[in-house]
Amino acid sequence: PLFISAFNALNNGCSGNDCINLELINNGGTTLNILSAQITLTGVITGTCSVANTTGLQSWASGATKTLVFNCGSNSVYSAGANIAGNIQINYKAQASALTQTSTGNIRVTVQ
């Protein structure tokens, strides 16, 4: 139920850390609560980037847009111009449900 509307990867662009930003739209038809999110980098550059704080990702209304900031480390994971790829995993619950669900996908981006 999640649609990526925009994304970027920044070298040293998130308070001194490398990060990947995903702008997502909740297309699920119901309010969602994000439990956790991570991107596992694959290919030449490897590692894990994760969303440290999901507090602002609760009660995410259907049709609304949120930006998830995946922290990749302190300016050491990649550099500007690098091409990175990764597997996205977002764990969430529909607000009226007790079941955890997972949305997955892939990303390829050139670091700014």
C-alpha positions as CSV (number, residue, x, y, z in Angstrom):
1,P,0.0,0.0,0.0
2,L,3.0,2.3,-0.1
3,F,4.0,4.3,-3.2
4,I,7.4,6.1,-3.6
5,S,6.7,9.5,-5.1
6,A,10.3,10.9,-4.8
7,F,13.7,9.9,-3.4
8,N,17.3,10.9,-3.0
9,A,20.6,9.9,-1.4
10,L,22.8,12.5,0.3
11,N,26.4,12.4,1.1
12,N,26.8,14.1,4.6
13,G,23.4,15.7,4.1
14,C,21.5,14.6,7.2
15,S,23.1,16.3,10.3
16,G,26.6,15.0,9.3
17,N,25.4,11.6,8.2
18,D,24.9,9.9,4.9
19,C,21.2,9.2,4.3
20,I,18.5,8.1,1.9
21,N,15.2,10.0,1.8
22,L,12.0,8.3,0.5
23,E,8.9,10.3,0.1
24,L,6.0,7.8,0.4
25,I,2.3,8.0,-0.2
26,N,0.0,5.8,1.9
27,N,-2.2,4.1,-0.8
28,G,-3.5,1.5,1.6
29,G,-7.0,2.8,2.1
30,T,-6.6,2.9,5.8
31,T,-4.5,4.6,8.5
32,L,-1.1,3.0,9.0
33,N,1.5,2.9,11.8
34,I,5.1,2.4,10.7
35,L,6.9,0.1,13.1
36,S,10.4,0.0,11.5
37,A,12.1,0.6,8.1
38,Q,15.4,-0.2,6.7
39,I,17.4,-0.3,3.4
40,T,20.0,-3.0,3.0
41,L,22.5,-1.7,0.5
42,T,23.6,-4.3,-2.1
43,G,26.2,-4.3,-4.8
44,V,29.6,-2.6,-4.5
45,I,28.5,-0.4,-1.5
46,T,27.0,-2.5,1.3
47,G,25.6,-1.8,4.7
48,T,22.2,-1.0,6.4
49,C,20.4,2.3,6.5
50,S,17.5,2.5,9.0
51,V,14.9,4.9,10.2
52,A,15.9,5.7,13.8
53,N,12.7,7.3,15.0
54,T,9.2,6.3,13.8
55,T,7.3,8.5,16.2
56,G,6.2,10.9,13.4
57,L,5.1,7.9,11.3
58,Q,2.1,6.9,13.5
59,S,-1.5,7.5,12.5
60,W,-0.5,8.0,8.8
61,A,-3.8,8.7,7.0
62,S,-4.7,7.1,3.7
63,G,-3.6,9.3,0.8
64,A,-1.2,11.3,3.0
65,T,2.5,11.7,2.2
66,K,5.4,11.2,4.6
67,T,9.2,11.4,4.2
68,L,11.2,8.5,5.7
69,V,14.9,9.4,6.4
70,F,17.1,6.4,6.4
71,N,20.4,7.1,8.3
72,C,23.3,5.3,6.7
73,G,26.2,6.4,9.0
74,S,28.5,9.3,9.6
75,N,29.7,10.4,6.1
76,S,31.6,7.1,5.5
77,V,29.2,4.8,3.6
78,Y,29.3,6.5,0.2
79,S,30.4,9.7,-1.6
80,A,28.8,12.1,-4.0
81,G,28.4,10.6,-7.5
82,A,28.4,7.0,-6.3
83,N,25.7,4.7,-7.6
84,I,23.9,2.7,-4.9
85,A,21.3,0.1,-4.8
86,G,19.3,-1.5,-2.0
87,N,16.4,-3.5,-0.8
88,I,13.7,-1.6,1.1
89,Q,11.7,-3.2,3.9
90,I,9.0,-1.3,5.8
91,N,7.1,-3.0,8.7
92,Y,3.7,-1.5,9.6
93,K,0.3,-2.2,11.0
94,A,-3.0,-1.0,9.9
95,Q,-4.4,1.1,12.8
96,A,-7.3,-1.2,13.5
97,S,-5.2,-4.4,13.2
98,A,-2.9,-6.4,15.5
99,L,-1.0,-8.0,12.6
100,T,2.3,-6.7,11.4
101,Q,2.7,-6.4,7.6
102,T,5.7,-5.9,5.4
103,S,6.1,-3.8,2.3
104,T,9.3,-4.4,0.2
105,G,10.9,-2.9,-2.8
106,N,14.2,-1.9,-4.4
107,I,16.0,1.4,-5.0
108,R,18.8,2.5,-7.3
109,V,20.1,6.1,-7.0
110,T,23.1,8.3,-7.6
111,V,24.3,10.0,-4.5
112,Q,24.1,13.8,-4.5
